[in-house]
């Protein structure tokens, strides 16, 4: 295998109540947001309510069907969903 470089710039905001800063972190030109999560996290954490309150002016879609050790089929499904201009 040939050597290569791979870089994924990732910003991680960690800490209590940091979700309040979400609105400041999202590019203002983005109008559609897809949140990918599992049912357990989305129901128990209350994060979706907080996210929606921060991003009231955005069209937010939620896919909460992520399972433990997701299959390639599930990943493909989410990819197609992210490309669907009609999701809501």
C-alpha positions as CSV (number, residue, x, y, z in Angstrom):
1,X,0.0,0.0,0.0
2,X,1.3,3.4,-0.9
3,X,1.7,5.9,1.9
4,X,-0.9,8.7,2.2
5,X,-2.1,11.5,4.4
6,X,-5.7,11.6,5.6
7,X,-7.1,14.7,7.4
8,X,-10.6,15.2,8.7
9,X,-10.7,18.5,10.6
10,X,-13.1,17.9,13.5
11,X,-14.1,20.4,16.1
12,X,-15.2,19.0,19.4
13,X,-17.0,21.2,22.0
14,X,-17.0,19.4,25.3
15,X,-18.5,20.5,28.6
16,X,-21.7,21.0,30.4
17,X,-24.2,23.2,28.6
18,X,-22.0,23.5,25.5
19,X,-25.1,22.7,23.4
20,X,-26.2,26.3,23.9
21,X,-23.3,27.3,21.6
22,X,-24.6,25.2,18.7
23,X,-26.3,28.0,16.9
24,X,-23.0,30.0,16.8
25,X,-21.2,27.0,15.4
26,X,-23.5,26.3,12.4
27,X,-22.8,28.0,9.1
28,X,-25.6,30.6,8.8
29,X,-25.9,29.7,5.1
30,X,-27.0,26.1,5.9
31,X,-30.8,25.7,6.0
32,X,-31.2,21.9,6.2
33,X,-29.7,19.8,9.0
34,X,-29.9,16.1,9.4
35,X,-29.3,14.7,12.9
36,X,-28.3,11.1,13.0
37,X,-28.7,9.4,16.3
38,X,-30.3,6.4,18.0
39,X,-33.7,6.3,19.6
40,X,-32.4,5.8,23.1
41,X,-30.1,8.8,23.0
42,X,-32.6,11.1,21.4
43,X,-35.4,10.1,23.8
44,X,-33.5,10.1,27.0
45,X,-31.0,13.0,26.7
46,X,-33.4,15.8,25.8
47,X,-30.7,17.0,23.3
48,X,-33.1,17.2,20.4
49,X,-35.3,19.6,22.2
50,X,-32.3,21.8,23.0
51,X,-31.0,21.5,19.4
52,X,-34.3,22.5,17.9
53,X,-34.5,25.5,20.2
54,X,-31.1,26.7,19.1
55,X,-31.8,26.2,15.4
56,X,-35.4,27.4,15.1
57,X,-34.7,29.0,11.7
58,X,-33.4,25.7,10.2
59,X,-35.1,22.7,8.6
60,X,-34.1,19.9,11.0
61,X,-34.7,16.3,10.1
62,X,-33.9,13.4,12.5
63,X,-32.9,9.9,11.7
64,X,-33.1,8.0,15.0
65,X,-32.7,4.5,13.6
66,X,-29.0,4.0,14.3
67,X,-28.3,0.6,15.8
68,X,-25.3,-0.7,17.6
69,X,-22.6,-1.6,15.1
70,X,-24.4,-0.2,12.1
71,X,-24.4,-2.2,9.0
72,X,-23.3,-1.0,5.6
73,X,-26.9,-1.1,4.5
74,X,-27.9,1.3,7.3
75,X,-25.0,3.7,6.4
76,X,-26.1,3.6,2.8
77,X,-29.7,4.4,3.9
78,X,-28.6,7.4,5.9
79,X,-26.4,8.6,3.0
80,X,-29.4,8.5,0.6
81,X,-31.6,10.2,3.2
82,X,-29.0,13.0,3.5
83,X,-29.2,13.6,-0.2
84,X,-33.0,13.7,-0.3
85,X,-34.1,17.3,-0.8
86,X,-37.7,16.4,0.4
87,X,-36.9,15.2,3.9
88,X,-38.5,17.0,6.8
